[in-house]
Each structure stands twice: as C-alpha cells, then as structure tokens.
Amino acid sequence: MGKLTVLALRAVLVVLLAGSVFVQAVMVPLLAIDLEELDADLAHLRTPFLVITVLGVVTVQVVLVCVWRLVTMVRRGTVFSHAAFRYVHVVIGAIVAAALLVFALAVVLAPGEAVAPGVILLMCGAVVAVLGVALIVLVLRMLLAQAVARDVEAAQMQAELDEVI
C-alpha cells in the first residue's frame, strides 16, 4: 500500500473519529435536551434512545481504531500475521453489536404510535444490511487466514531452500 493511500485513509479515519467524538460530546447532550420535551407517554423512550445512540457511536469508534491498527500493520508489512486477526475479530464483533443496537432501537420504538410501522420495517432491513457487512468482513477474514497460511508456507520453503544452498 502506497504512502499516499495510507495517508489519505488515515486522514479519513481522523475526520471520522473527530466527528464521532463531536457527536458524543455535543450532539448527544443536545439530543438529551430535546428529548426532555417529549410527551409524557413517550418519556420512557428517552433513556433507551440515548444509551443506544451512545453505544452506536462507540461501535463506530471501535471499528475506526481497529482499522487504524490494521493500516499500521499493512504499512509495516506485518498484516499477514496472527496479530491481525485480533483486530478483525473486534471489527466483526463491533459490527454485530451495531446491528443488535439498531434492532434494539426498533424494538424500543415499535410499540405505540411514536414511529410508523414502515420505519420500523426499514430499521429491521438496516439490521440485515449491517449483518451483511459483518459477513463480508468475515469472508475477508477467511482470505486473510489463507494469506497468512501461504506466508507461513513460503517462509518454511525459503528456510528449506536456504538449508539446501
């Protein structure tokens, strides 16, 4: 991976991480203030909605940090090692957690008249889409496993060749 590509990706990651911190520090408190004005029959939604929002932002932050670490490993040429699997597993877990949070939000909003049924259906569709992303990352993890195995095999063959020579 070229230096410019790594630099561009890191710039995007920094902007996204700064944006997520802004959401946590500024937007969530403003949302909490806005949600205080809810009708009495919807007031029970305030806390679950805020908790799900904060946890959703945390899942994004976890993915961003893990991608940063993987990019660092790519830059150093160590991504084809077993250490990379730790970050990929965390990314998969964070994506699944995000899907569960979207589903939890749909469950919280489903009863009553607060949200239209079509919106709840769209949220459930988003859950399926997010789980699809987790499956894509899982497939990429399998490709990484194959690459690591090939790298180990190549190192063993090189060692044998060095012995012969």
Sequence and secondary structure as in RCSB ss.txt:
>XXXX:A:sequence
MGKLTVLALRAVLVVLLAGSVFVQAVMVPLLAIDLEELDADLAHLRTPFLVITVLGVVTVQVVLVCVWRLVTMVR
RGTVFSHAAFRYVHVVIGAIVAAALLVFALAVVLAPGEAVAPGVILLMCGAVVAVLGVALIVLVLRMLLAQAVAR
DVEAAQMQAELDEVI
>XXXX:A:secstr
  HHHHHHHHHHHHHHHHHHHHIIIIIHHHHHHHHTTS GGGGGGHHHHHHHHHHHHHHHHHHHHHHHHHHHHHH
HT  SSTHHHHHHHHHHHHHHHHHHHHHHHHHHHSSSSSS HHHHHHHHHHHHHHHHHHHHHHHHHHHHHHHHHH
HHHHHHHHHHHHHH 
